[in-house]
Amino acid sequence: MPLKHQQNDGMAYRMKKLAALQVEITKKNNAVKEKIKKKYEDMTRVLDEDLQITLTQLDTEHEAMEKLLEDRIEDCYHFTRELDQEMFDIGANLKTQGIDMQNAETEKRISDTLKRTDPDLIHIDAFKNEQLLSLTINLLLFIQSQVPVTKKLFQTYAADVVLDGDTAHPKLIISPKGNSATYADTWQDVPENPSRFDTTLNVVSQEGFSEGRQYWELDVSGKTYWELGLTYPSIPRKGREEDSWLGRGKESWCVEYFNGDYTAWHGGVQHELPQMAGKQFTRIGVYCSFPGGLVSFLGDDTMTPLHCFCTGTFTDTLHQALCPGHDKEGTNWKSIKICDASRSAPVL
């Protein structure tokens, strides 16, 4: 068989295997989704059943209390009717001695009835109700500590990101630990080198990665402009071309926030995110699956998806990158800070 035919047969067989793998991966993904969906349905059912049990118990005790109060009201009502009848009988010319004896007996009965129907003797079980509420609150806090589930997953991929001050634009101040970037109005006295950005306010991480999965989070609270993402080392560093901006070339991916609007960028293609307009997040998470060719941007602890890039295949080492943006009349002076992505943000 000619070599060309062998090569064609080999490619055809390879495409067949890849197509079969595509079908298999889709089936497995759908199967996992169904299993997870079933577990969430089971959790909902368990919580609904527990809610009904708790409410039924409260309703039962409330019904018993209502019956007790109705019985006491009825006792008072019947006794009042009896007193009315006795007063009628007394008015029918009974003897004075009999009247005195009747009055004494009546007073004793009134006293006994008042004691028996004293509202202060009837109490709801406040301690039990407080315990039920406390247990419910503890259950809620536990559930909240476990969700979003994707947050727990991504925390296992938390990356230790350190910014490379040698790449930072001269108007950026990088903290000594390399965990924050702050815009400055004046150029810093920093040495010039080929890796330093001289036009865009960018800085990239010291270390890159070319395998596995990584997740990092950044504190963007109080800012009105920022850009966050990933880039190959080959991103242009010099000159006035927009290719050096994050997401404007094929070397980088980013999400940009500017005056309340979010935009995703890659290869110079702009993806507006109108569904996010007006939302402000304290933290932004960036997740990257190198083998999966995926870059995801997520908002805050709710893990709200901002945008996902399905790249297919990465062709070089990836570095984390950010741009804190210039200040705008005192509205964007705060730093971008790298967070410990292995831990949830504190609840304020």
C-alpha positions in Angstrom: 0.0 0.0 0.0 1.4 3.4 -0.9 2.6 5.5 1.9 0.1 8.3 1.2 -2.8 5.8 1.5 -1.4 4.6 4.8 -1.2 8.1 6.1 -4.8 8.8 4.9 -6.0 5.7 6.6 -4.1 6.6 9.8 -5.7 10.1 9.8 -9.1 8.6 9.1 -8.7 6.2 12.0 -7.5 9.0 14.3 -10.5 11.2 13.4 -12.8 8.2 14.1 -11.2 7.7 17.5 -11.5 11.4 18.3 -15.1 11.4 17.3 -15.8 8.4 19.4 -14.1 10.0 22.4 -16.1 13.1 21.8 -19.3 11.1 22.1 -18.0 9.2 25.1 -17.0 12.4 26.9 -20.5 14.0 26.2 -22.2 10.9 27.6 -20.0 10.9 30.7 -20.6 14.6 31.2 -24.4 14.2 30.9 -24.3 11.2 33.3 -22.4 13.2 35.9 -24.8 16.2 35.5 -27.8 13.9 36.0 -26.3 12.3 39.1 -25.5 15.7 40.6 -28.9 17.0 39.7 -30.5 14.0 41.4 -28.5 14.6 44.5 -29.6 18.3 44.6 -33.2 17.1 44.2 -32.6 14.6 47.0 -31.3 17.4 49.2 -34.3 19.6 48.3 -36.6 16.7 49.2 -34.9 16.0 52.5 -35.1 19.7 53.4 -38.7 20.0 52.4 -39.6 16.9 54.4 -37.8 18.2 57.4 -39.5 21.6 57.0 -42.9 19.9 57.0 -42.1 17.8 60.0 -41.0 20.9 61.9 -44.0 22.9 60.9 -46.3 20.1 61.7 -44.9 19.8 65.2 -45.3 23.5 65.7 -48.8 23.4 64.4 -49.7 20.5 66.6 -48.5 22.3 69.7 -50.2 25.5 68.6 -53.5 23.5 68.1 -53.2 22.0 71.7 -52.6 25.5 73.1 -55.5 26.9 71.2 -57.7 24.1 72.6 -56.6 24.8 76.1 -57.3 28.5 75.8 -60.7 27.7 74.2 -61.5 25.4 77.2 -60.6 28.1 79.7 -62.7 30.7 77.8 -65.6 28.3 77.8 -65.2 27.6 81.5 -65.4 31.4 82.1 -68.4 31.7 79.8 -70.4 28.9 81.5 -69.5 30.1 85.0 -70.7 33.6 84.0 -74.0 32.1 82.8 -74.3 30.3 86.2 -73.7 33.5 88.1 -76.4 35.2 86.0 -78.8 32.5 87.0 -77.9 32.6 90.6 -78.3 36.4 90.7 -81.7 35.9 89.2 -82.6 33.3 91.9 -81.3 35.6 94.7 -83.6 38.3 93.5 -86.6 35.9 94.0 -87.0 36.9 97.7 -84.6 34.3 99.2 -84.0 34.5 103.0 -81.2 36.8 104.2 -79.3 33.8 105.7 -79.6 31.9 102.5 -78.3 34.9 100.6 -75.3 35.3 102.8 -74.5 31.6 102.4 -75.0 31.8 98.7 -72.7 34.8 98.4 -70.0 33.0 100.3 -70.2 29.9 98.1 -70.3 32.1 95.0 -67.3 34.1 96.0 -65.4 30.8 96.6 -66.4 29.5 93.2 -65.4 32.8 91.5 -62.0 32.6 93.2 -61.5 29.0 92.2 -62.5 29.7 88.6 -60.2 32.8 88.4 -57.3 30.8 89.7 -57.9 27.9 87.3 -58.3 30.2 84.3 -55.4 32.6 85.1 -53.6 33.4 81.7 -50.3 33.6 83.5 -50.5 29.9 84.1 -50.5 29.2 80.3 -47.1 29.4 78.6 -45.8 28.6 75.2 -42.6 26.5 75.2 -40.4 29.5 74.3 -37.2 27.5 75.1 -38.1 24.8 72.6 -39.0 27.4 69.9 -35.7 29.1 70.4 -33.9 25.8 70.2 -35.7 25.0 66.9 -34.8 28.3 65.5 -31.2 28.0 66.6 -30.9 24.5 65.0 -32.4 25.9 61.8 -29.9 28.8 61.8 -27.0 26.4 62.4 -28.2 24.2 59.5 -28.4 27.2 57.2 -24.9 28.3 58.3 -23.5 24.8 57.6 -25.1 24.7 54.1 -23.8 28.2 53.4 -20.3 27.1 54.4 -20.5 24.3 51.8 -21.8 26.2 48.8 -21.2 27.2 46.1 -19.9 23.7 45.5 -17.7 24.9 42.7 -16.1 27.3 45.2 -15.0 24.3 47.2 -13.7 22.6 44.1 -11.8 25.6 42.8 -10.2 26.2 46.2 -8.3 22.9 45.7 -6.7 24.5 42.6 -5.7 27.7 44.4 -2.5 29.1 42.9 0.2 31.0 44.8 0.5 34.0 42.6 3.3 36.5 43.0 3.5 39.5 40.7 6.7 40.2 38.9 7.8 43.8 39.6 10.2 43.7 36.7 7.3 43.4 34.2 5.2 46.2 35.8 4.6 49.5 34.0 6.6 52.3 35.7 3.4 53.9 36.9 2.5 50.8 38.9 3.7 50.2 42.5 4.1 46.5 43.2 4.1 45.5 46.9 7.2 43.9 48.4 5.4 40.6 48.6 4.2 40.9 45.0 0.6 40.5 46.1 -0.9 43.9 45.1 -0.6 46.5 42.3 -1.4 50.2 42.7 -1.5 53.0 40.2 0.7 56.0 40.8 0.4 59.4 39.0 4.2 59.6 38.6 6.7 57.2 36.9 8.6 55.1 39.4 12.4 55.0 39.3 12.7 51.4 38.0 15.2 49.9 35.7 14.3 49.4 32.1 14.3 45.9 30.7 12.7 44.0 27.8 10.0 42.4 29.9 8.6 45.7 31.3 5.4 47.1 29.9 5.9 50.7 28.9 2.5 51.6 27.5 -0.3 49.7 29.2 -0.6 49.5 33.0 0.1 45.8 33.1 2.0 43.4 35.3 2.3 39.6 35.0 3.1 36.9 37.5 6.6 35.7 38.2 5.8 32.0 37.6 3.8 30.5 34.7 2.2 27.2 34.3 1.8 24.8 31.4 -0.2 22.0 32.8 -3.0 21.2 35.3 -5.6 23.6 36.6 -5.2 26.8 38.5 -7.5 29.2 40.3 -6.7 32.7 41.7 -8.8 35.5 43.2 -8.3 39.2 43.3 -9.8 41.9 45.5 -11.2 44.6 43.3 -13.4 46.3 45.9 -13.8 50.1 45.5 -12.5 50.2 42.0 -14.2 51.6 38.9 -11.7 50.2 36.3 -9.6 47.1 36.1 -8.5 44.3 33.7 -7.8 40.7 34.8 -6.7 37.7 32.9 -4.0 35.3 31.5 -1.3 35.8 29.0 1.4 34.0 27.1 4.9 35.4 27.7 4.9 36.6 24.1 2.4 39.4 24.7 3.9 42.7 23.3 5.5 44.9 26.0 6.5 48.0 24.1 5.1 50.5 21.7 1.7 52.1 21.2 -0.1 49.1 19.6 -3.2 47.9 21.4 -1.9 44.3 21.2 -0.1 45.0 24.5 -3.5 45.5 26.2 -4.9 42.4 27.8 -7.2 40.4 25.5 -6.5 42.6 22.4 -4.1 40.1 20.9 -4.2 36.3 20.5 -1.7 36.0 23.4 -4.1 36.9 26.2 -7.6 36.6 27.6 -9.2 39.1 30.0 -12.4 40.5 31.5 -12.5 44.3 31.8 -14.6 46.4 34.2 -15.1 50.0 33.4 -17.7 52.4 35.0 -20.2 49.5 35.8 -19.8 47.6 32.5 -18.1 44.3 32.0 -16.4 43.3 28.7 -14.5 40.1 27.8 -11.6 40.3 25.4 -9.5 37.8 23.4 -7.8 38.2 20.0 -9.1 41.7 19.8 -12.7 40.4 19.8 -15.0 42.2 22.3 -17.7 40.3 24.1 -20.0 42.7 26.0 -21.6 41.3 29.1 -24.9 43.3 29.5 -26.3 40.8 32.0 -23.6 41.9 34.4 -24.2 45.6 34.0 -24.4 47.4 37.3 -23.2 44.5 39.4 -20.2 45.1 41.6 -18.1 42.2 43.0 -15.6 42.4 45.9 -13.6 39.5 44.5 -13.1 38.2 41.0 -12.0 34.6 40.5 -10.1 33.3 37.4 -10.0 29.6 36.7 -7.9 28.0 34.0 -7.9 24.3 32.9 -4.7 23.9 30.8 -5.7 20.4 29.5 -9.3 21.5 29.0 -8.4 24.8 27.2 -10.7 26.7 29.4 -10.5 30.2 31.0 -13.4 31.2 33.3 -14.0 34.4 35.1 -16.3 34.4 38.1 -17.7 37.0 40.4 -17.3 36.9 44.2 -18.2 34.1 46.5 -21.4 33.4 44.7 -19.2 32.1 41.8 -21.4 34.1 39.3 -20.1 33.3 35.8 -18.9 36.4 34.0 -17.5 34.8 30.9 -15.8 31.6 29.7 -13.3 31.2 26.9 -13.1 27.7 25.4 -9.7 28.0 23.7 -9.3 24.4 22.8 -5.5 24.1 23.1 -3.0 26.4 24.8 0.3 26.6 22.9 2.6 28.2 25.5 3.1 28.8 29.2 0.4 30.9 30.8 1.0 33.8 33.3 -1.6 35.6 35.4 -1.9 39.2 34.4 -3.7 42.3 35.6 -4.1 46.0 35.0 -5.4 48.1 38.0 -6.3 51.0 35.6 -5.5 54.6 35.9 -7.1 56.8 38.6 -10.1 58.9 37.6 -10.5 61.9 39.8 -10.0 59.9 42.9 -12.5 57.1 42.0 -10.0 54.3 41.1 -7.0 54.8 43.4 -7.3 51.6 45.3 -5.0 48.6 44.8 -5.8 45.3 43.2 -4.9 42.7 45.8 -4.2 39.0 45.3 -6.3 36.9 47.7 -5.7 33.6 49.3 -8.0 31.6 47.0 -7.8 28.5 49.2 -10.0 30.3 51.8 -13.4 31.9 51.4 -13.8 35.6 51.8 -14.7 36.7 55.4 -18.4 37.5 55.9 -18.8 41.1 56.8 
